């Protein structure tokens, strides 16, 4: 099958790599190069790097709404466009260019977690499972008919990074399976149950600040859901401290003010929460590296009675 592939990050690159083994990829659409790193030099997306290594033409329009970009896509004569975490809106005109339209690889079990951050939102909400949905794209936000769903368990210690990696592999497997069935005309579309829809809004840096009046369970989800980006953080004595790894120590009620350090041990620091106690394992101060607590407190002393969240 002749395919146009549209995607940008590592999640999309996994799917592109799988498709290259079985189908003809005519061209790749990806986001324009962005400044990154301390030097803020222009950096190519993972999808662009993979496409270039395979000699596939790369298109990087700032928008697909202009007629010139649409004509360029139409001239390719593709059977299908596969979209995965592309980052640009596909206008109605583009959706109808390929013979079989456009399929999206979405990292949730639609209609739950439509939108930009389904992986993080699933962890933050305490979902027991998530998965991949292959969807026929329409003009709505992840509202199209479903071709295939594949389920994935969210483990107790799952972070957004580990879940991302699982779903990237599952998405690659799912899209190859769908294209095989599509070629043999074995697929049936199923409408989404719109009344069950939830929305995965984009993650902001500010929301990653830990609210110690929340339960230890919710704070544990926050640490895992915001890793590796933007990373959960708290404040102490005017210093922003990132929390990269933690776990629920217990869920017993404590009388201390939420955010208060209850104990400083070699392997963790125990902190009172609105309900229960959270054990902090890996921390990072501004300009420093992520460190286990035993090393962190050597350069940033913490004492019983100190209260996170204070300015």
C-alpha positions as CSV (number, residue, x, y, z in Angstrom):
1,X,0.0,0.0,0.0
2,X,1.3,3.5,-0.9
3,X,1.3,5.6,2.3
4,X,2.0,9.2,3.3
5,X,3.1,9.2,7.0
6,X,2.5,12.2,9.3
7,X,4.2,12.3,12.7
8,X,6.9,13.9,14.8
9,X,8.1,12.4,18.0
10,X,9.5,9.0,19.0
11,X,6.0,7.6,19.4
12,X,5.4,8.2,15.7
13,X,8.8,7.0,14.6
14,X,8.1,3.5,16.0
15,X,5.0,3.3,13.8
16,X,6.9,4.6,10.7
17,X,9.7,2.0,11.3
18,X,7.1,-0.8,11.3
19,X,5.3,0.5,8.2
20,X,8.6,0.7,6.3
21,X,9.0,-3.0,6.6
22,X,5.8,-3.8,4.8
23,X,4.6,-0.8,2.8
24,X,5.7,1.9,0.4
25,X,6.0,5.2,2.2
26,X,5.9,7.9,-0.5
27,X,6.7,10.8,1.8
28,X,6.8,11.9,5.4
29,X,5.1,14.9,6.9
30,X,6.7,16.2,10.2
31,X,6.9,19.4,12.2
32,X,9.4,22.0,11.2
33,X,12.8,21.7,13.0
34,X,12.7,23.3,16.4
35,X,15.4,24.9,18.6
36,X,16.4,22.6,21.5
37,X,19.2,22.0,24.0
38,X,21.2,24.5,25.8
39,X,22.5,25.9,22.6
40,X,19.0,26.2,21.2
41,X,20.1,24.9,17.8
42,X,17.6,23.6,15.3
43,X,16.9,19.9,15.8
44,X,15.1,17.5,13.5
45,X,12.3,15.3,14.8
46,X,12.8,11.6,15.3
47,X,10.4,10.9,12.4
48,X,12.5,13.2,10.1
49,X,15.7,11.5,11.1
50,X,14.3,8.1,10.4
51,X,12.8,9.1,7.0
52,X,16.1,10.7,5.9
53,X,18.0,7.6,6.9
54,X,15.7,5.6,4.5
55,X,15.9,8.1,1.7
56,X,12.2,9.1,2.0
57,X,11.2,12.6,1.0
58,X,10.4,14.8,4.0
59,X,7.8,17.6,3.9
60,X,7.7,20.2,6.8
61,X,4.9,22.7,6.0
62,X,4.0,25.2,8.8
63,X,0.3,24.5,7.9
64,X,-1.7,22.2,5.7
65,X,-4.4,24.8,5.1
66,X,-2.8,26.4,2.1
67,X,-3.6,25.1,-1.4
68,X,0.0,24.6,-2.4
69,X,0.6,22.1,0.4
70,X,-2.6,20.3,-0.5
71,X,-1.6,20.0,-4.2
72,X,1.8,18.6,-3.2
73,X,0.1,15.9,-1.2
74,X,-2.5,15.1,-3.8
75,X,0.3,14.7,-6.5
76,X,1.8,11.8,-4.5
77,X,-1.2,9.6,-5.4
78,X,-1.3,7.9,-1.9
79,X,-3.7,5.2,-1.0
80,X,-3.7,6.2,2.7
81,X,-2.3,8.7,5.1
82,X,-1.2,7.4,8.6
83,X,-1.0,10.0,11.3
84,X,0.6,9.6,14.7
85,X,1.3,12.6,17.1
86,X,1.9,14.9,14.1
87,X,1.0,18.2,15.8
88,X,-0.8,19.9,13.0
89,X,-4.5,20.0,12.2
90,X,-5.6,18.2,9.0
91,X,-8.2,20.2,7.2
92,X,-11.2,18.5,5.5
93,X,-9.5,18.8,2.1
94,X,-6.5,16.9,3.3
95,X,-8.6,14.2,5.0
96,X,-10.0,13.3,1.6
97,X,-6.9,13.3,-0.5
98,X,-5.8,9.6,-0.1
99,X,-8.1,6.9,-1.5
100,X,-8.7,5.4,1.9
101,X,-8.6,8.7,3.8
102,X,-6.4,9.2,6.9
103,X,-5.9,6.9,9.9
104,X,-4.8,8.0,13.3
105,X,-2.8,6.1,15.9
106,X,-4.1,7.4,19.2
107,X,-2.6,6.5,22.6
108,X,-5.8,5.8,24.5
109,X,-8.9,3.7,24.4
110,X,-11.2,6.2,22.7
111,X,-13.5,7.9,23.5
112,X,-11.6,8.1,26.8
113,X,-8.8,10.6,26.7
114,X,-9.3,12.4,23.4
115,X,-6.8,15.2,23.0
116,X,-3.1,16.1,23.4
117,X,-1.9,14.2,26.5
118,X,-3.7,10.8,26.8
119,X,-0.7,9.0,28.3
120,X,-0.1,11.4,31.2
121,X,-3.9,11.9,31.9
122,X,-4.5,8.1,32.2
123,X,-1.8,7.8,34.9
124,X,-2.9,11.0,36.7
125,X,-6.5,9.7,36.8
126,X,-5.4,6.4,38.2
127,X,-6.7,4.3,35.3
128,X,-6.0,0.6,35.5
129,X,-5.6,0.3,31.7
130,X,-5.2,2.2,28.5
131,X,-4.3,1.3,25.0
132,X,-4.1,2.2,21.3
133,X,-7.0,3.1,19.1
134,X,-6.7,3.1,15.3
135,X,-9.3,5.6,14.1
136,X,-10.6,6.9,10.8
137,X,-10.0,10.6,11.0
138,X,-12.7,13.2,10.6
139,X,-12.9,16.9,11.3
140,X,-13.4,16.5,15.1
141,X,-10.9,16.1,17.9
142,X,-10.3,12.4,17.9
143,X,-14.0,11.7,17.2
144,X,-13.7,9.4,14.1
145,X,-14.9,5.9,13.8
146,X,-12.8,3.1,15.3
147,X,-11.1,0.4,13.3
148,X,-9.2,-1.4,16.1
149,X,-8.4,-1.1,19.8
150,X,-5.5,-2.8,21.7
151,X,-5.4,-2.7,25.5
152,X,-2.4,-2.2,27.8
153,X,-2.3,-2.5,31.6
154,X,-1.0,0.4,33.5
155,X,1.4,-1.0,36.1
156,X,1.6,0.2,39.7
157,X,5.0,1.9,39.1
158,X,4.3,3.0,35.5
159,X,5.6,6.4,34.5
160,X,4.6,8.4,31.5
161,X,7.9,7.4,29.9
162,X,7.5,3.6,30.4
163,X,3.8,3.7,29.3
164,X,4.8,5.8,26.2
165,X,7.3,3.1,25.2
166,X,4.7,0.3,25.7
167,X,2.1,2.2,23.7
168,X,4.6,3.2,20.9
169,X,5.3,-0.5,20.3
170,X,1.6,-1.4,20.6
171,X,0.7,1.4,18.1
172,X,3.2,0.1,15.6
173,X,1.8,-3.4,15.9
174,X,-1.8,-2.1,15.6
175,X,-1.3,0.0,12.5
176,X,0.4,-2.9,10.6
177,X,-2.5,-5.2,11.6
178,X,-5.1,-2.7,10.4
179,X,-3.4,-2.1,7.1
180,X,-3.3,-5.8,6.5
181,X,-7.0,-6.1,7.2
182,X,-7.7,-3.1,5.1
183,X,-6.0,-4.6,2.1
184,X,-8.2,-7.7,2.5
185,X,-11.3,-5.6,3.1
186,X,-11.9,-7.2,6.5
187,X,-12.4,-4.1,8.6
188,X,-15.6,-2.7,10.1
189,X,-15.9,0.8,11.5
190,X,-17.5,1.3,14.9
191,X,-18.8,4.7,16.0
192,X,-17.5,6.1,19.3
193,X,-19.8,6.5,22.2
194,X,-19.6,10.2,22.5
195,X,-21.3,10.3,25.9
196,X,-18.3,8.4,27.4
197,X,-15.7,10.9,26.1
198,X,-13.1,12.5,28.3
199,X,-10.5,15.0,27.3
200,X,-6.8,14.9,27.8
201,X,-5.8,18.6,27.8
202,X,-2.2,19.6,27.2
203,X,0.1,19.3,30.2
204,X,1.4,22.6,31.6
205,X,4.5,23.1,33.7
206,X,2.6,24.8,36.4
207,X,0.2,21.9,37.1
208,X,3.2,19.7,37.9
209,X,3.7,21.5,41.2
210,X,2.8,19.0,44.0
211,X,-0.2,19.9,46.2
212,X,0.7,18.3,49.5
213,X,-3.0,18.5,50.6
214,X,-3.7,15.8,48.0
215,X,-3.5,12.1,49.0
216,X,-0.2,10.2,48.9
217,X,-1.8,8.1,46.1
218,X,-2.6,11.1,43.9
219,X,0.9,12.6,44.6
220,X,2.5,9.3,43.6
221,X,0.5,9.4,40.3
222,X,1.6,13.0,39.7
223,X,5.3,12.1,40.1
224,X,4.9,9.2,37.7
225,X,2.6,11.0,35.3
226,X,4.8,14.1,34.9
227,X,8.0,12.0,34.3
228,X,10.1,12.6,32.2
229,X,8.4,16.0,31.4
230,X,7.6,18.5,32.8
231,X,8.7,16.7,36.1
232,X,6.8,17.1,39.3
233,X,8.2,19.7,41.6
234,X,7.8,21.4,45.0
235,X,9.3,24.4,46.8
236,X,11.3,24.7,50.0
237,X,13.0,27.9,51.3
238,X,12.3,29.6,47.9
239,X,14.1,26.8,46.0
240,X,12.3,24.7,43.4
241,X,13.0,21.0,43.9
242,X,12.1,18.4,41.3
243,X,10.7,15.0,42.5
244,X,11.6,12.3,39.9
245,X,10.8,9.2,41.8
246,X,8.6,8.5,44.8
247,X,6.2,5.9,46.2
248,X,3.2,5.7,48.6
249,X,4.7,4.8,52.0
250,X,1.3,4.3,53.7
251,X,-2.2,5.7,53.6
252,X,-2.7,6.1,57.3
253,X,-4.0,9.5,58.5
254,X,-1.2,11.8,59.9
255,X,-1.7,14.9,62.0
256,X,1.2,16.9,60.6
257,X,0.7,19.8,58.2
258,X,0.7,18.4,54.6
259,X,4.2,18.8,53.1
260,X,6.0,18.4,56.5
261,X,9.1,16.1,56.4
262,X,8.4,13.3,59.0
263,X,11.6,11.3,58.6
264,X,14.9,11.5,56.7
265,X,16.2,8.0,55.9
266,X,19.0,6.7,53.6
267,X,16.7,5.5,50.9
268,X,13.8,8.0,51.2
269,X,12.4,11.0,52.8
270,X,8.9,10.6,54.3
271,X,6.5,13.5,53.8
272,X,3.0,14.1,55.2
273,X,0.2,14.4,52.7
274,X,-3.5,15.4,53.0
275,X,-4.0,11.6,53.4
276,X,-1.1,9.2,54.0
277,X,2.6,9.6,53.6
278,X,4.7,9.8,50.4
279,X,8.3,8.5,50.3
280,X,10.6,10.6,48.1
281,X,13.4,8.6,46.4
282,X,15.0,10.8,43.7
283,X,15.3,14.6,43.8
284,X,17.0,17.4,41.8
285,X,17.8,20.9,42.7
286,X,18.2,23.8,40.2
287,X,21.4,23.3,38.1
288,X,22.0,19.9,39.6
289,X,21.5,16.3,38.5
290,X,18.8,13.9,39.6
291,X,20.1,12.2,42.8
292,X,19.0,9.5,45.2
293,X,18.0,11.2,48.5
294,X,21.1,10.1,50.3
295,X,23.3,12.1,47.9
296,X,20.8,14.9,47.5
297,X,20.7,15.9,51.2
298,X,24.5,16.1,51.2
299,X,24.3,19.2,49.0
300,X,20.8,20.4,50.2
301,X,20.2,19.5,53.8
302,X,16.7,18.5,54.7
303,X,15.5,18.2,58.3
304,X,12.5,16.7,60.1
305,X,9.9,19.4,60.4
306,X,10.8,21.2,57.2
307,X,7.7,21.9,55.2
308,X,7.6,21.6,51.4
309,X,5.4,24.1,49.7
310,X,6.7,27.0,51.8
311,X,8.2,30.0,50.0
